[in-house]
Amino acid sequence: MTSTALERTVDTVCLIASVVFLYLLPYKISILFYFLFGCSAFLFCIGFFRLVTTIDEPSLPETAYLTGLTFMVGGMAVNACGIYGVYSGQGSGRSIMIATLTLIEALVLYSMAGGLIKSPAVKRVVAIMYRVAAVLLIALGVGLMAKEQFSERTVILGTMLLIEAVCLWKIKFEKAQFKEGVSG
């Protein structure tokens, strides 16, 4: 196994372990809860950012588009898991902490997706798409709160969706830091 393959394997294991730690979180918030939560966040950062540095920056526009789309779909999937977690977890402390972490992870993925875009016109279109998504998130939050007559979990969920909407509205596209030595 080459060193790059070994690095990618270790980084992928870190990403998988970060999700596993979220599932292992106890329902009662305690020292163990915070330890596992911290481990999950740390492993995501180590796994994701190290993994990205082992990948060549896409040189073709089509490849950059597919990579960006993968980041965006990944962000939406992570985000949906966090939103569903708060809704199904009845707004418990555990579900809020998981949703907060998944929100941060999703925003990292969204930002990296936008960072792959070279064309100012396409970047403007993606920014508009993010703003439309922000408005839809607010509408979803308000709709859920109204549907369940402002129950505790929907107020918590609505607040989380509002925070995410503001983040999506104001997101800045960061250039992905791919493997060094490759021209873009």
Order of alpha helices (4+ residues) and beta strands (2+ residues): alpha-alpha-alpha-alpha-alpha-alpha
